[in-house]
Amino acid sequence: MVYFIGIVCSLEELEKREKQRGNRILGLARGHIDVIHKNKEYYDLVVDTTHCNALTCAQNILNFIENNPDPIGFKKVQEDCEKI
């Protein structure tokens, strides 16, 4: 089984984290945000890390998987590929 899970964060928070880490090229998040999530219609779940820590996000993902045993994101990709 495959689950497509989008891990998102507000651009404001991403830029704040870039500066705090000190080992990132400033502006990289802004440049990638639209590209990385351009196929979000295939996500089975979206987890927003803007205000949640890693443990909470992981628990949300686990809860989702336990309660949704039939992911649809990958099936949507397959269907769209067959149309091509």
The first five atom37 places (N, CA, C, CB, O) and aatype in JSON, in Angstrom:
{
  "aatype": [12, 19, 18, 13, 9, 7, 9, 19, 4, 15, 10, 6, 6, 10, 6, 11, 1, 6, 11, 5, 1, 7, 2, 1, 9, 10, 7, 10, 0, 1, 7, 8, 9, 3, 19, 9, 8, 11, 2, 11, 6, 18, 18, 3, 10, 19, 19, 3, 16, 16, 8, 4, 2, 0, 10, 16, 4, 0, 5, 2, 9, 10, 2, 13, 9, 6, 2, 2, 14, 3, 14, 9, 7, 13, 11, 11, 19, 5, 6, 3, 4, 6, 11, 9],
  "atom_mask": [
    [1, 1, 1, 1, 1],
    [1, 1, 1, 1, 1],
    [1, 1, 1, 1, 1],
    [1, 1, 1, 1, 1],
    [1, 1, 1, 1, 1],
    [1, 1, 1, 0, 1],
    [1, 1, 1, 1, 1],
    [1, 1, 1, 1, 1],
    [1, 1, 1, 1, 1],
    [1, 1, 1, 1, 1],
    [1, 1, 1, 1, 1],
    [1, 1, 1, 1, 1],
    [1, 1, 1, 1, 1],
    [1, 1, 1, 1, 1],
    [1, 1, 1, 1, 1],
    [1, 1, 1, 1, 1],
    [1, 1, 1, 1, 1],
    [1, 1, 1, 1, 1],
    [1, 1, 1, 1, 1],
    [1, 1, 1, 1, 1],
    [1, 1, 1, 1, 1],
    [1, 1, 1, 0, 1],
    [1, 1, 1, 1, 1],
    [1, 1, 1, 1, 1],
    [1, 1, 1, 1, 1],
    [1, 1, 1, 1, 1],
    [1, 1, 1, 0, 1],
    [1, 1, 1, 1, 1],
    [1, 1, 1, 1, 1],
    [1, 1, 1, 1, 1],
    [1, 1, 1, 0, 1],
    [1, 1, 1, 1, 1],
    [1, 1, 1, 1, 1],
    [1, 1, 1, 1, 1],
    [1, 1, 1, 1, 1],
    [1, 1, 1, 1, 1],
    [1, 1, 1, 1, 1],
    [1, 1, 1, 1, 1],
    [1, 1, 1, 1, 1],
    [1, 1, 1, 1, 1],
    [1, 1, 1, 1, 1],
    [1, 1, 1, 1, 1],
    [1, 1, 1, 1, 1],
    [1, 1, 1, 1, 1],
    [1, 1, 1, 1, 1],
    [1, 1, 1, 1, 1],
    [1, 1, 1, 1, 1],
    [1, 1, 1, 1, 1],
    [1, 1, 1, 1, 1],
    [1, 1, 1, 1, 1],
    [1, 1, 1, 1, 1],
    [1, 1, 1, 1, 1],
    [1, 1, 1, 1, 1],
    [1, 1, 1, 1, 1],
    [1, 1, 1, 1, 1],
    [1, 1, 1, 1, 1],
    [1, 1, 1, 1, 1],
    [1, 1, 1, 1, 1],
    [1, 1, 1, 1, 1],
    [1, 1, 1, 1, 1],
    [1, 1, 1, 1, 1],
    [1, 1, 1, 1, 1],
    [1, 1, 1, 1, 1],
    [1, 1, 1, 1, 1],
    [1, 1, 1, 1, 1],
    [1, 1, 1, 1, 1],
    [1, 1, 1, 1, 1],
    [1, 1, 1, 1, 1],
    [1, 1, 1, 1, 1],
    [1, 1, 1, 1, 1],
    [1, 1, 1, 1, 1],
    [1, 1, 1, 1, 1],
    [1, 1, 1, 0, 1],
    [1, 1, 1, 1, 1],
    [1, 1, 1, 1, 1],
    [1, 1, 1, 1, 1],
    [1, 1, 1, 1, 1],
    [1, 1, 1, 1, 1],
    [1, 1, 1, 1, 1],
    [1, 1, 1, 1, 1],
    [1, 1, 1, 1, 1],
    [1, 1, 1, 1, 1],
    [1, 1, 1, 1, 1],
    [1, 1, 1, 1, 1]
  ],
  "atom_positions": [
    [[0.82, -1.18, 0.0], [0.0, 0.0, 0.0], [0.87, 1.25, 0.0], [-0.94, -0.01, 1.2], [1.93, 1.29, 0.63]],
    [[0.41, 2.24, -0.71], [1.14, 3.5, -0.79], [0.22, 4.64, -0.36], [1.68, 3.74, -2.24], [-0.91, 4.76, -0.84]],
    [[0.71, 5.45, 0.53], [0.01, 6.66, 0.95], [0.82, 7.85, 0.47], [-0.21, 6.7, 2.5], [2.04, 7.89, 0.65]],
    [[0.16, 8.81, -0.14], [0.82, 10.06, -0.5], [0.44, 11.07, 0.58], [0.4, 10.57, -1.94], [-0.72, 11.45, 0.72]],
    [[1.43, 11.5, 1.32], [1.21, 12.43, 2.42], [1.99, 13.71, 2.15], [1.61, 11.8, 3.78], [3.22, 13.69, 2.04]],
    [[1.26, 14.8, 2.06], [1.89, 16.1, 1.85], [2.28, 16.7, 3.19], [0.0, 0.0, 0.0], [1.45, 16.85, 4.08]],
    [[3.55, 17.03, 3.31], [4.04, 17.69, 4.52], [4.24, 19.15, 4.16], [5.39, 17.03, 5.07], [5.14, 19.5, 3.4]],
    [[3.4, 20.01, 4.71], [3.41, 21.42, 4.35], [3.73, 22.29, 5.55], [2.06, 21.82, 3.74], [3.7, 21.85, 6.7]],
    [[4.03, 23.53, 5.25], [4.34, 24.52, 6.27], [4.12, 25.88, 5.63], [5.82, 24.36, 6.83], [4.32, 26.04, 4.42]],
    [[3.73, 26.85, 6.42], [3.53, 28.19, 5.85], [4.87, 28.73, 5.33], [2.92, 29.16, 6.9], [5.92, 28.44, 5.89]],
    [[4.8, 29.5, 4.28], [6.02, 30.09, 3.72], [6.73, 30.96, 4.75], [5.69, 30.91, 2.46], [7.95, 30.95, 4.83]],
    [[5.98, 31.69, 5.53], [6.57, 32.54, 6.57], [7.41, 31.71, 7.54], [5.47, 33.29, 7.33], [8.53, 32.09, 7.89]],
    [[6.86, 30.58, 7.97], [7.57, 29.71, 8.9], [8.77, 29.04, 8.23], [6.62, 28.65, 9.47], [9.83, 28.9, 8.84]],
    [[8.61, 28.63, 6.98], [9.73, 28.03, 6.25], [10.9, 29.0, 6.14], [9.29, 27.59, 4.84], [12.06, 28.62, 6.35]],
    [[10.6, 30.25, 5.83], [11.67, 31.25, 5.71], [12.32, 31.53, 7.06], [11.11, 32.56, 5.11], [13.53, 31.74, 7.14]],
    [[11.52, 31.52, 8.11], [12.06, 31.68, 9.47], [13.02, 30.53, 9.8], [10.91, 31.74, 10.52], [14.1, 30.76, 10.35]],
    [[12.62, 29.31, 9.46], [13.45, 28.13, 9.73], [14.74, 28.16, 8.9], [12.67, 26.84, 9.44], [15.8, 27.76, 9.38]],
    [[14.64, 28.61, 7.66], [15.85, 28.74, 6.82], [16.89, 29.6, 7.52], [15.5, 29.34, 5.44], [18.07, 29.24, 7.59]],
    [[16.45, 30.74, 8.03], [17.37, 31.66, 8.7], [17.92, 31.06, 9.99], [16.66, 32.98, 9.0], [19.12, 31.19, 10.27]],
    [[17.06, 30.42, 10.77], [17.49, 29.84, 12.04], [18.51, 28.72, 11.86], [16.28, 29.31, 12.8], [19.47, 28.62, 12.63]],
    [[18.32, 27.9, 10.85], [19.23, 26.76, 10.65], [20.61, 27.22, 10.22], [18.66, 25.81, 9.61], [21.61, 26.6, 10.59]],
    [[20.67, 28.27, 9.45], [21.96, 28.81, 9.06], [22.72, 28.01, 8.01], [0.0, 0.0, 0.0], [23.77, 28.45, 7.55]],
    [[22.21, 26.87, 7.64], [22.9, 26.06, 6.63], [22.05, 25.88, 5.37], [23.25, 24.69, 7.22], [22.26, 24.95, 4.59]],
    [[21.11, 26.78, 5.18], [20.23, 26.75, 4.02], [20.49, 27.97, 3.15], [18.74, 26.69, 4.45], [20.88, 29.03, 3.63]],
    [[20.26, 27.81, 1.88], [20.32, 28.95, 0.97], [19.02, 29.72, 1.15], [20.53, 28.5, -0.54], [17.94, 29.18, 0.92]],
    [[19.13, 30.97, 1.56], [17.92, 31.77, 1.78], [17.17, 31.94, 0.46], [18.28, 33.16, 2.38], [17.76, 32.26, -0.57]],
    [[15.87, 31.72, 0.52], [15.03, 31.83, -0.67], [14.72, 30.49, -1.31], [0.0, 0.0, 0.0], [13.87, 30.41, -2.2]],
    [[15.41, 29.45, -0.87], [15.18, 28.13, -1.45], [13.75, 27.65, -1.2], [16.19, 27.12, -0.86], [13.12, 27.1, -2.1]],
    [[13.25, 27.85, -0.01], [11.88, 27.44, 0.32], [10.87, 28.16, -0.58], [11.56, 27.71, 1.8], [9.96, 27.54, -1.12]],
    [[11.05, 29.45, -0.73], [10.14, 30.24, -1.57], [10.19, 29.73, -3.01], [10.52, 31.74, -1.51], [9.15, 29.66, -3.68]],
    [[11.36, 29.39, -3.47], [11.51, 28.93, -4.85], [10.95, 27.54, -5.1], [0.0, 0.0, 0.0], [10.59, 27.21, -6.23]],
    [[10.89, 26.73, -4.05], [10.46, 25.35, -4.22], [9.02, 25.06, -3.81], [11.34, 24.47, -3.45], [8.47, 24.03, -4.19]],
    [[8.42, 25.95, -3.06], [7.13, 25.63, -2.44], [6.05, 25.26, -3.47], [6.66, 26.81, -1.62], [5.29, 24.32, -3.23]],
    [[5.97, 25.96, -4.56], [4.94, 25.66, -5.56], [5.27, 24.4, -6.36], [4.76, 26.83, -6.51], [4.37, 23.65, -6.73]],
    [[6.54, 24.17, -6.61], [6.97, 23.01, -7.38], [6.74, 21.73, -6.58], [8.46, 23.13, -7.78], [6.23, 20.74, -7.1]],
    [[7.11, 21.75, -5.34], [7.02, 20.56, -4.49], [5.58, 20.11, -4.32], [7.65, 20.83, -3.14], [5.32, 18.91, -4.26]],
    [[4.67, 21.03, -4.23], [3.28, 20.67, -3.95], [2.37, 20.87, -5.17], [2.76, 21.49, -2.8], [1.16, 21.08, -5.01]],
    [[2.93, 20.8, -6.36], [2.1, 21.04, -7.55], [1.11, 19.91, -7.82], [2.99, 21.23, -8.76], [0.13, 20.12, -8.54]],
    [[1.33, 18.73, -7.27], [0.42, 17.6, -7.47], [-0.32, 17.24, -6.2], [1.19, 16.39, -7.98], [-0.55, 16.06, -5.91]],
    [[-0.7, 18.24, -5.44], [-1.33, 17.99, -4.14], [-2.7, 17.31, -4.24], [-1.47, 19.28, -3.4], [-3.22, 16.82, -3.24]],
    [[-3.29, 17.29, -5.42], [-4.58, 16.61, -5.57], [-4.45, 15.1, -5.35], [-5.16, 16.89, -6.96], [-5.45, 14.41, -5.2]],
    [[-3.21, 14.6, -5.35], [-2.99, 13.17, -5.13], [-2.73, 12.82, -3.66], [-1.83, 12.71, -5.97], [-2.62, 11.64, -3.32]],
    [[-2.62, 13.81, -2.81], [-2.34, 13.53, -1.4], [-3.52, 12.83, -0.74], [-2.02, 14.83, -0.66], [-4.68, 13.22, -0.92]],
    [[-3.22, 11.8, 0.01], [-4.23, 11.16, 0.84], [-4.44, 11.97, 2.12], [-3.82, 9.7, 1.18], [-5.53, 11.99, 2.69]],
    [[-3.4, 12.62, 2.55], [-3.43, 13.4, 3.79], [-2.44, 14.55, 3.66], [-3.09, 12.49, 5.03], [-1.39, 14.41, 3.04]],
    [[-2.79, 15.67, 4.25], [-1.87, 16.8, 4.34], [-1.6, 17.07, 5.81], [-2.44, 18.07, 3.62], [-2.53, 17.2, 6.61]],
    [[-0.33, 17.15, 6.17], [0.08, 17.43, 7.54], [0.79, 18.78, 7.52], [1.01, 16.29, 8.12], [1.76, 18.97, 6.78]],
    [[0.3, 19.69, 8.33], [0.88, 21.04, 8.37], [1.81, 21.15, 9.58], [-0.24, 22.12, 8.44], [1.37, 21.05, 10.73]],
    [[3.09, 21.35, 9.31], [4.09, 21.43, 10.38], [4.29, 22.85, 10.9], [5.4, 20.88, 9.88], [5.17, 23.08, 11.73]],
    [[3.49, 23.78, 10.43], [3.66, 25.17, 10.86], [3.58, 25.29, 12.38], [2.59, 26.06, 10.21], [4.41, 25.97, 12.99]],
    [[2.6, 24.64, 12.98], [2.38, 24.77, 14.42], [2.44, 23.44, 15.17], [1.05, 25.42, 14.66], [2.18, 23.39, 16.37]],
    [[2.77, 22.36, 14.47], [2.84, 21.04, 15.1], [4.27, 20.52, 15.09], [1.9, 20.05, 14.39], [5.0, 20.7, 14.11]],
    [[4.67, 19.87, 16.16], [6.01, 19.3, 16.2], [6.02, 17.96, 15.47], [6.49, 19.12, 17.66], [4.98, 17.44, 15.07]],
    [[7.2, 17.4, 15.3], [7.36, 16.17, 14.52], [6.57, 15.0, 15.14], [8.84, 15.8, 14.42], [5.98, 14.21, 14.41]],
    [[6.57, 14.89, 16.45], [5.86, 13.79, 17.11], [4.36, 13.88, 16.86], [6.15, 13.8, 18.62], [3.72, 12.87, 16.58]],
    [[3.81, 15.06, 16.97], [2.37, 15.25, 16.72], [2.04, 14.93, 15.26], [1.94, 16.7, 17.05], [1.03, 14.29, 14.99]],
    [[2.87, 15.38, 14.35], [2.64, 15.09, 12.93], [2.7, 13.59, 12.67], [3.68, 15.82, 12.06], [1.87, 13.06, 11.94]],
    [[3.67, 12.93, 13.25], [3.79, 11.48, 13.08], [2.57, 10.76, 13.65], [5.08, 10.96, 13.76], [2.08, 9.8, 13.04]],
    [[2.08, 11.2, 14.77], [0.89, 10.59, 15.36], [-0.33, 10.81, 14.47], [0.62, 11.16, 16.77], [-1.15, 9.91, 14.31]],
    [[-0.45, 12.0, 13.89], [-1.55, 12.28, 12.96], [-1.49, 11.36, 11.74], [-1.51, 13.75, 12.51], [-2.52, 10.88, 11.28]],
    [[-0.3, 11.12, 11.23], [-0.13, 10.23, 10.09], [-0.51, 8.8, 10.47], [1.33, 10.29, 9.56], [-1.24, 8.13, 9.74]],
    [[-0.01, 8.35, 11.6], [-0.34, 7.0, 12.06], [-1.84, 6.82, 12.27], [0.42, 6.68, 13.36], [-2.42, 5.81, 11.86]],
    [[-2.47, 7.79, 12.89], [-3.93, 7.74, 13.1], [-4.66, 7.67, 11.77], [-4.4, 8.96, 13.91], [-5.62, 6.91, 11.63]],
    [[-4.22, 8.45, 10.81], [-4.85, 8.45, 9.49], [-4.74, 7.08, 8.84], [-4.23, 9.53, 8.59], [-5.72, 6.54, 8.32]],
    [[-3.55, 6.52, 8.86], [-3.33, 5.21, 8.24], [-4.17, 4.14, 8.92], [-1.83, 4.82, 8.3], [-4.76, 3.29, 8.25]],
    [[-4.22, 4.18, 10.23], [-5.01, 3.18, 10.97], [-6.5, 3.28, 10.65], [-4.8, 3.34, 12.47], [-7.21, 2.28, 10.67]],
    [[-6.98, 4.48, 10.35], [-8.4, 4.7, 10.09], [-8.76, 4.76, 8.61], [-8.84, 5.96, 10.75], [-9.94, 4.88, 8.27]],
    [[-7.77, 4.67, 7.74], [-7.99, 4.73, 6.3], [-7.16, 3.66, 5.62], [-7.66, 6.13, 5.74], [-6.1, 3.95, 5.06]],
    [[-7.63, 2.42, 5.68], [-6.82, 1.31, 5.16], [-6.76, 1.23, 3.64], [-7.36, 0.02, 5.68], [-6.04, 0.38, 3.1]],
    [[-7.48, 2.09, 2.94], [-7.51, 2.04, 1.48], [-7.13, 3.4, 0.9], [-8.9, 1.6, 0.97], [-8.02, 4.18, 0.55]],
    [[-5.83, 3.7, 0.8], [-5.42, 5.0, 0.27], [-5.84, 5.16, -1.19], [-3.9, 5.17, 0.41], [-5.9, 4.19, -1.94]],
    [[-6.12, 6.4, -1.59], [-6.59, 6.64, -2.96], [-5.63, 7.46, -3.81], [-7.91, 7.33, -2.91], [-5.78, 7.5, -5.03]],
    [[-4.65, 8.1, -3.2], [-3.75, 8.96, -3.95], [-3.03, 8.26, -5.08], [0.0, 0.0, 0.0], [-3.0, 8.76, -6.2]],
    [[-2.45, 7.11, -4.79], [-1.7, 6.38, -5.81], [-2.63, 5.88, -6.9], [-0.95, 5.2, -5.18], [-2.26, 5.87, -8.07]],
    [[-3.83, 5.48, -6.53], [-4.83, 5.05, -7.52], [-5.16, 6.18, -8.48], [-6.11, 4.54, -6.83], [-5.32, 5.96, -9.68]],
    [[-5.27, 7.41, -7.94], [-5.55, 8.57, -8.8], [-4.41, 8.79, -9.79], [-5.76, 9.83, -7.94], [-4.65, 9.11, -10.95]],
    [[-3.19, 8.63, -9.33], [-2.03, 8.79, -10.22], [-2.1, 7.75, -11.33], [-0.69, 8.65, -9.43], [-1.91, 8.08, -12.5]],
    [[-2.36, 6.51, -10.98], [-2.46, 5.44, -11.97], [-3.54, 5.74, -13.0], [-2.74, 4.1, -11.28], [-3.32, 5.59, -14.2]],
    [[-4.7, 6.17, -12.53], [-5.8, 6.49, -13.44], [-5.42, 7.62, -14.38], [-7.05, 6.88, -12.65], [-5.71, 7.55, -15.58]],
    [[-4.76, 8.64, -13.87], [-4.36, 9.76, -14.71], [-3.31, 9.35, -15.72], [-3.84, 10.89, -13.85], [-3.31, 9.85, -16.84]],
    [[-2.42, 8.46, -15.33], [-1.38, 7.98, -16.26], [-1.99, 7.14, -17.38], [-0.33, 7.16, -15.5], [-1.5, 7.17, -18.51]],
    [[-3.03, 6.41, -17.07], [-3.69, 5.59, -18.09], [-4.39, 6.45, -19.13], [-4.69, 4.65, -17.44], [-4.6, 6.0, -20.26]],
    [[-4.75, 7.68, -18.77], [-5.41, 8.58, -19.7], [-4.45, 9.16, -20.72], [-6.07, 9.69, -18.94], [-4.87, 9.66, -21.77]],
    [[-3.17, 9.1, -20.42], [-2.16, 9.7, -21.29], [-1.92, 8.82, -22.5], [-0.85, 9.94, -20.53], [-1.1, 9.15, -23.36]]
  ]
}
